[in-house]
Amino acid sequence: METKENKMGVMPEGRLLATMAVPMMFSMLFQALYNVVDSYFVSRVSQDAFTALSLAFPLQALIIGLGGGTGLGVNALIARSLGERRQDLADRVANTGVVLFALCGALFAVLGLTVSEPFFRAQTDVPAIIEAGTTYCTICIGCSFGIFFQFCFERFLQATGRTSLSMITQVTGALINMILDPVLIFGLLGFPAMGVRGAAIATVFGQIVAALMGLFMNLRKNPEIHLRLSEMRWHGGIVKEVYKIGFPSILMQSVSSLLVFSLNQILLTFSTVATAVYGAYFKLQSFIFMPVFGLNNGMIPIISYNFGAHRPDRVNKTIRLSVVTAMSIMAAGLLIFELFPAQLMRIFNADGEMLAQGIPALRIIATHFVLAGFCIIAGSVCQAIGNPIHSLLISVCRQMVALLPAAYLLSLTRRLELVWLAFPIAELVSLTLSVYFLRRTMRRMHEQIGD
């Protein structure tokens, strides 16, 4: 009996991208809302507590990088295997993926318990920031197995086109976190007031619930993936293929973590307020970038599936639709940041000095948004089709060759507003490389599977 083909190979491209990407965009937007709400409550504890969360981001970015990169590799490999009608390989990838995510959680449990305090002492000598940051990272990093398994089971759902179920798990975890934040931070409903510790506990609990829900969805609602405890073992060949696709993404996020750490050091030469402004920007920009990343997550399995099924016309149309959508979202974000910077900064209880520094910062940085929309899609296309080194080169050149040196040189002027110009400067470099590598990748695809 002929196996019914997955919708990624037959549904019209526009409707397919909408059904795949819109749930992911919504869930990622909800994740962005959670990030802002989390920081909103912490900023009410003190500005030092808010600054501690800003300085903690590089460590959290490493988790996102390792989990997201591993998930990207697993996602693309499962989708490609299904496109090639190789169910046995898809199952083997999924079961190996569970093992990989478990090992990732164990690694960061050790890191969270050992490096949190030295990490903060290397950045600042303010006792309140060190104490708050150490407490937050010890819990969030040390108990990160929840977010790793959340990545794992959500990527299985995405790889088979069940992005609506993935959205449910993400939204549920974030919603629980948002509800628990004020309860545990300020001591409501009979709970003791725990401040930053409460924010960390709420985060970890929400991640664990999302992971458990993701496991349930895969066992009961995802017939294209068969998880079996007896099959969960190390398969070297599959691990190699997963990280062939995902390692550039991991390295890119690691470079991003190093970038944020280094930029914080540059900004600390001005004041701790400057780092708080950068932290506020990072939370706010997630409202714009997260939907594009959600679009990305919906696009990648479509491209991988149809690449595996030798359907370049569907690949091409999906890319065009994704680029137009991403740049439109970024254009809307640009308008919001240019028109309402003061209102955005006041979300984080910004005072006079923070407003004075934050308003020009948001307006200057936002000028690169539209170009970034194209570059994000271009890099992900390279990864999905099997040229991840291209997206790696784009990211490294943008951040370490352009953005960081530009920020350092501009900081020598001792004019903080000029430092923010490093972002649009770096995006121009990224755009040039993205156009070049996307053209090369598409040419190589057509040579492999025809026109």
Order of alpha helices (4+ residues) and beta strands (2+ residues): alpha-alpha-alpha-alpha-alpha-alpha-alpha-alpha-alpha-alpha-alpha-alpha-alpha-alpha-alpha-alpha-alpha-alpha
